[in-house]
Amino acid sequence: MNTPEILCKHQHDVWEIQLHRPQSLNALTPEMAAELLACIQQGIADPQVKVLIIKGEGRAFCAGKDRDAPGTSAFVAALQAVADALVNSEKPSIAAVHGWAVGAGLELALNCDLVIASDNARFKLPEAQLGLPGTGGVHALLPRLIGLSRAKALLWFGQEFNAQQALQWGLLWSVVPPEQLETEVAACAELISRADPRAISRVKALLHQSVLQGFEATLEGENAP
């Protein structure tokens, strides 16, 4: 029997999603993307859930799309559906990032409302250097987070950057030692879950209405042939 590559569990008000393919640094396959989408949708639909957390098992958060997996349009469509579900959900989400967050892995983290990273986290957006566009609405999200010029440089050059740089640029909410990552994420989730969920969702909707107009069009453009 195959071990599931996406694990979901209910922890009080929190829906925790874990990428569980540590031998491949949680690199995403088409099957994983479909499982991830289903798990996210399950958490969003659960009336008891107030916050979603996404994290990775092993030495990395997510090393991006698996290079051995077929790069089909259906695969990209699944990644875009994940982004759409997280960004447009009324429920907030937190990414807990350690180790590598590369390509689609970093884009998955940025689809969450908060990104909290350990100080050993490393980031990279290599798609353009490989002849591909990014996914997950990164072309809409990144310039709004860090500015247009820096977004162009990160997407064009595909260079590695660290957690302190990401924090300084505005990609992260906080950076903590690896042994404190789980505690920090849980504390933020608890603060959110204590608040009125209607207020939380209204704030998110108003902020996104202000700064993320055209997000769906960006998703479509990233998936264009």
N, C-alpha and C positions, 0 to 999 in steps of 0.2 A: 504494500500500500504506500503510495507516494505521500510525503509530508507536505501539508499545505504551505504555499509560498507567501500567503498573506494570512496573518492571524488577527482575529478581532476578539475583543472581550469588553464586557461591560463592567466598569468600576464606579459604582455609585452613579454620579451624574455624568461620568466621562465615558466616551466610546474610544477605546484605544486600538489603533491599527498598527500592526508591526509588519514591515517587509521582512520576510523570513527566507532569504536565500543567501546566507552568509558566505558560503563557499565561493560565490561569484560577486561578493560585495553588494548584494541585493540589486544587481543589474536587472532591469525590467525586460521581460519577455511579453509577447502578446497575451499569453495566458494570464500572467501576473497583472497586466494592466486591466484586463477584464475582471479579475478577482478583486482588484483594488477598487474599481468603480462600484462593484456590487456591495462591497463592504462599506464604502463611504455612503452609498445610498441607504443602506440598512441603518447606519448610525443616524443619518439625517432624519429618517422616517420614524425613529424611536422617540416617543414623546417623553421618555424619562431622560434622554440624553440632552445635556446642555452644552457640552464642549467635546470636540473631536481632537485626538492627539495622534499624530503620525510619527513613527520612529523606525529605525532600522536595527536589525539583529547583527551582532558580530562587530567587525572592525570598521564598518562604514554605514552611513545613512543610505546612500544609493549611488552607484557608479554610473547611472544613466541607462540608456537603452543598451541591451545586450548586443554586442557586435555580431554574435553568431546567430541572432534571431532575425528572421526575415523582416526587412523594413517596409512593410506593406502599408498602403493607405488606411487599411482597417486598424492597424496598430497605432498609427498616428491619431486616427479618429478616436480610439479608446483613450489615449492620453489627453486629447482635447476634451473629451467628455468628463474625465476626472477633474480637469481644471475648471470646467464650467460648473460642475457640481460643488466644488469647494468654494470657488469665488462667489457664486450666486446663492449659496445656501444661506438661510437665515441664521444658522448656527455657526458660532466661531470655531476656528480650528487652529491648532498649534503644531508646528513642526519641531521635533527634538532632533537636532543634527549633531552627529559626531563623525569623525573621520571624513571620508570623501563624500561630497555632494557634487556630482558632475552632470552636466548636460540636463537630461530629463529629470535627474535626481534633484538638482538645484531648482529646476523649474517647478517640480512638485512641491518643494519646500516653500517657494515663493507664492504658490497658490493658496497656502495657509495664511491666516490673518496675522499670526505672530510666528517668528522664527527665533528659537533659542538654541544657541550652539555651545558646544564645549570648545575650549581653547585649542584643541587639537584638530578642529574642523578645517578642511581645505575645500576650496570651491573652484569650479572651472566650467566654462561654457564653450566647448570646442567645436560645435556643429559647423560653423562657417568654414573653419579650417579643414573640415571633412567634406565640404561641398553641400552642406545641408542647412536649412533654416532651423531655428529653435522651435520648441513646442510649448504648450501650456500657457499660451498668451504672454510669453516672456517679452515680446516686442512691445506690448502695451504696459506690462507691469514694471519692467526694469527702468525705463526712462522716468517714470513717475516716482520711483523710489530713489534713484541715484543721479538723475539728470541725463539729458540727451547725449552729451559728449562722452561721458564716462560709459554709458550704456553701449554706445557704438564701439568704443574701444574694447570693452569686455567681450562683446559679441564678435567683433572682427578678429581680434588677436587670439582669443582662446587661451589667455594666460591664466595660470594659477594665482589665486589670492587667498589670504588666510582669514581667520575669524576676526582678528582685530581690525583689519582693513574693511571687512564686510560690515562690522559694527560702526566704524567711523563713517562709512558711506551711507548708512541707513538701511541696509538689508536686514539687519538683525535687531531684535529687541534687547537681548543681553547675551553675554559670553561668560561662561563659568567653567571651573575645572571639571574634567570628565566625571569625577565621582559625585559632583553636585548637580549634574544635568537633570537627572530624573526628579530630584527634589525641587529644583527650580521650576521645571515644567508643571509638576503637580501643584505647586503653590500658585502659579499663574492661573491654572485651570480652576482651582478652588476660588480664587478671587472673582473670576468670571461667573462661576456657577452660583455664587452668593447673590449676584445682582438679578434684577428682574429680567428674565429672558426677552421680554418684549422690548425693553429699553436697549438691551444689547443688540438685538437684531435690527432695531430702528436706527441705531447709531451706525451700524455696519452698512445698512442700505443707503443712508444719507451720504456717508463718506464715499461709497462706491459710485453713487449717482453723480457726485461732484468730480471724481478724478478718474473713473474707469468707463466713461462713455466710449462706445466703440469696441469694447472688449470682445464681444461675440464676433464682430467683423475681423478682428485680429486672429481669433481662433480659426475662422474659416480660411483666412489668407495663408496661415501657416500650414494648413492641410491641402492647399491647392497644388495641383501637379506642376 
